[in-house]
């Protein structure tokens, strides 16, 4: 009987340890994702609050599904933009000029949509978001800042604070290098985001921070 109690107790302790470990891991994943989102918001203010990569993918997927030209039409409750009551489309030399309007008819945002072999491109001023529907990934190029994001790999932010890209996923945030032990703490990530925002975030035009699409001057193409 004592042996059975010992075995039962050991099994209970093992199960409890597993539950505690799983809860801690889930909390760390949540904290990591929150850090990633905070860094995105601080480093890319020109994309806030409407152009999160997940929302961009949703819009491009829905837009490609409709096919044809939407110039001269209105799209009620456009996918990917829950704050917009309607999207207005007009012809543009590069594709379709899109205006997002709220319920009162006020303009929330403007961009130019282009179809792309991989999905679609949203152009806003000097920057552009390229959505790859096959890989569920989005890359952003701007003269001053860039990033890659995918549902599978999470964020890959490139900042002017280092000549190395900064990888960020559910396992944490780290500076890319041959030394896998190189990593930043939560405080460093937040401080880095603030520094980039305050400094204007100028990117080196070559090396690891080269742009990812060949559609514009000074931009080069690399894989996801």
C-alpha positions as CSV (number, residue, x, y, z in Angstrom):
1,X,0.0,0.0,0.0
2,X,2.8,2.4,0.9
3,X,4.5,1.6,-2.5
4,X,1.3,2.4,-4.3
5,X,0.9,5.7,-2.5
6,X,4.5,6.6,-3.3
7,X,3.9,5.8,-7.0
8,X,0.7,7.8,-7.0
9,X,2.4,10.7,-5.3
10,X,5.3,10.6,-7.8
11,X,2.9,10.5,-10.7
12,X,0.9,13.4,-9.3
13,X,4.0,15.5,-8.8
14,X,5.2,14.7,-12.3
15,X,1.8,15.8,-13.8
16,X,1.8,19.0,-11.6
17,X,5.3,19.8,-12.7
18,X,4.3,19.4,-16.4
19,X,1.3,21.6,-15.9
20,X,3.3,24.4,-14.2
21,X,5.9,24.2,-17.0
22,X,3.3,24.4,-19.7
23,X,1.7,27.4,-18.1
24,X,5.0,29.2,-17.8
25,X,5.8,28.4,-21.4
26,X,2.5,29.8,-22.5
27,X,3.0,33.0,-20.5
28,X,6.4,33.5,-22.0
29,X,5.0,33.0,-25.5
30,X,2.4,35.7,-24.7
31,X,5.0,38.1,-23.3
32,X,7.2,37.5,-26.3
33,X,4.4,38.3,-28.7
34,X,3.5,41.4,-26.7
35,X,7.1,42.6,-27.0
36,X,7.1,42.0,-30.7
37,X,3.9,44.0,-31.2
38,X,5.2,46.8,-29.0
39,X,8.4,47.0,-31.0
40,X,6.5,47.0,-34.3
41,X,4.3,49.8,-33.1
42,X,7.2,51.9,-31.9
43,X,9.5,51.3,-34.9
44,X,6.9,51.7,-37.7
45,X,4.6,54.6,-36.7
46,X,3.7,55.3,-40.3
47,X,1.9,51.9,-40.4
48,X,-0.2,52.5,-37.3
49,X,-3.0,51.7,-36.6
50,X,-4.3,50.0,-39.7
51,X,-1.5,48.2,-41.5
52,X,-0.5,45.3,-39.3
53,X,0.9,42.5,-41.5
54,X,-1.9,40.1,-40.5
55,X,-4.5,42.7,-41.7
56,X,-2.6,43.4,-44.9
57,X,-2.6,39.7,-45.7
58,X,-6.4,39.5,-45.1
59,X,-7.1,42.4,-47.4
60,X,-4.8,41.2,-50.2
61,X,-6.3,37.7,-50.1
62,X,-9.8,39.1,-50.3
63,X,-8.9,41.6,-53.0
64,X,-7.2,39.0,-55.2
65,X,-10.2,36.7,-54.7
66,X,-12.5,39.3,-56.3
67,X,-10.3,39.6,-59.4
68,X,-10.6,42.2,-62.2
69,X,-10.4,46.0,-61.7
70,X,-12.4,47.7,-58.9
71,X,-11.6,51.2,-60.2
72,X,-14.7,53.4,-59.8
73,X,-16.3,51.1,-57.2
74,X,-16.9,51.0,-53.4
75,X,-16.3,48.0,-51.2
76,X,-18.4,48.0,-47.9
77,X,-16.6,46.7,-44.8
78,X,-13.3,45.8,-46.6
79,X,-11.6,42.8,-45.1
80,X,-8.5,43.6,-43.1
81,X,-9.7,47.0,-42.1
82,X,-12.4,46.7,-39.4
83,X,-12.3,50.5,-38.7
84,X,-13.3,51.3,-42.3
85,X,-16.9,51.3,-43.3
86,X,-16.0,51.4,-47.0
87,X,-13.1,51.4,-49.4
88,X,-13.2,53.5,-52.5
89,X,-11.2,52.5,-55.6
90,X,-10.0,54.7,-58.4
91,X,-7.7,54.1,-61.3
92,X,-4.0,54.8,-60.8
93,X,-1.0,54.6,-63.0
94,X,0.5,51.9,-60.7
95,X,-2.7,50.0,-60.0
96,X,-5.7,51.1,-57.9
97,X,-5.8,54.1,-55.6
98,X,-7.7,53.1,-52.4
99,X,-9.3,55.4,-49.8
100,X,-10.5,53.9,-46.5
101,X,-13.4,55.8,-45.1
102,X,-15.1,55.6,-41.7
103,X,-18.8,55.6,-41.1
104,X,-18.9,59.4,-41.3
105,X,-17.1,59.5,-44.6
106,X,-13.8,60.7,-43.1
107,X,-10.6,59.4,-44.8
108,X,-8.7,57.0,-42.5
109,X,-5.9,56.0,-44.8
110,X,-4.9,56.0,-48.5
111,X,-2.7,53.6,-50.5
112,X,-2.2,52.2,-54.0
113,X,-2.9,48.5,-54.5
114,X,-1.0,46.5,-57.1
115,X,-1.3,42.9,-57.9
116,X,1.9,40.9,-57.5
117,X,2.9,37.4,-58.6
118,X,3.0,36.4,-54.9
119,X,-0.1,38.3,-53.8
120,X,-0.2,42.1,-53.8
121,X,1.6,45.3,-52.9
122,X,0.2,48.3,-50.9
123,X,2.1,51.5,-51.6
124,X,2.0,54.4,-49.2
125,X,4.3,57.3,-49.9
126,X,7.9,56.1,-50.1
127,X,7.0,52.8,-48.4
128,X,5.4,49.6,-49.6
129,X,4.0,46.4,-48.1
130,X,4.4,43.3,-50.2
131,X,2.1,40.4,-49.2
132,X,3.0,36.8,-50.1
133,X,-0.2,34.7,-49.9
134,X,1.5,31.4,-50.5
135,X,3.9,31.8,-47.5
136,X,1.5,33.9,-45.4
137,X,4.3,36.5,-45.2
138,X,4.6,40.3,-45.5
139,X,7.7,42.4,-46.1
140,X,7.9,46.1,-45.8
141,X,10.4,48.4,-47.5
142,X,10.9,52.1,-46.6
143,X,14.0,54.3,-47.2
144,X,14.4,54.5,-43.4
145,X,13.1,51.2,-42.0
146,X,12.3,47.6,-43.1
147,X,10.9,44.4,-41.8
148,X,9.8,40.9,-42.7
149,X,7.0,39.1,-41.0
150,X,5.3,35.7,-41.4
151,X,2.8,33.7,-39.5
152,X,5.3,30.8,-39.2
153,X,8.4,32.7,-38.3
154,X,7.1,35.8,-36.6
155,X,8.9,39.2,-36.9
156,X,12.3,39.9,-38.4
157,X,12.9,43.6,-37.8
158,X,15.9,45.4,-39.2
159,X,16.8,48.6,-37.4
160,X,19.6,51.2,-37.7
161,X,20.8,50.3,-34.2
162,X,22.9,47.4,-35.6
163,X,24.3,46.1,-38.9
164,X,22.6,42.8,-38.0
165,X,18.9,42.0,-38.4
166,X,17.0,41.4,-35.3
167,X,15.0,38.1,-35.2
168,X,11.9,38.0,-33.1
169,X,9.6,35.0,-32.7
170,X,7.7,33.1,-30.0
171,X,11.1,32.1,-28.5
172,X,12.2,35.6,-27.9
173,X,14.2,38.4,-29.6
174,X,17.8,38.2,-30.7
175,X,20.3,39.9,-33.0
176,X,21.1,37.6,-35.9
177,X,24.7,36.4,-36.0
178,X,26.7,33.2,-36.3
179,X,26.7,33.1,-32.5
180,X,23.3,31.8,-31.5
181,X,23.9,32.9,-28.0
182,X,23.7,36.6,-28.9
183,X,20.4,37.9,-27.6
184,X,18.8,41.0,-26.2
185,X,16.7,41.3,-23.1
186,X,13.2,42.7,-23.0
187,X,14.5,46.0,-21.7
188,X,17.0,46.2,-24.6
189,X,14.3,45.5,-27.2
190,X,12.0,48.2,-25.8
191,X,14.9,50.7,-25.5
192,X,15.9,49.8,-29.1
193,X,12.4,50.6,-30.4
194,X,12.4,53.9,-28.6
195,X,15.8,54.8,-29.9
196,X,14.8,54.0,-33.5
197,X,11.7,56.1,-33.2
198,X,13.5,59.0,-31.7
199,X,16.4,58.9,-34.1
200,X,14.3,58.5,-37.3
201,X,15.8,55.1,-38.0
202,X,18.1,55.5,-41.0
203,X,19.0,52.2,-42.6
204,X,22.2,51.1,-44.4
205,X,21.3,50.5,-48.0
206,X,23.4,47.3,-48.4
207,X,24.4,44.2,-46.6
208,X,21.9,42.6,-44.3
209,X,19.7,45.6,-44.3
210,X,19.2,45.7,-48.1
211,X,15.7,46.2,-49.4
212,X,13.7,43.1,-50.5
213,X,11.9,44.0,-53.7
214,X,13.2,45.1,-57.1
215,X,10.2,47.3,-58.0
216,X,11.9,50.6,-57.0
217,X,15.2,52.4,-57.4
218,X,17.8,51.2,-54.9
219,X,15.8,48.1,-53.9
220,X,17.1,44.6,-54.3
221,X,15.3,41.3,-53.9
222,X,15.9,38.5,-51.5
223,X,13.8,35.5,-50.4
224,X,11.6,35.3,-47.4
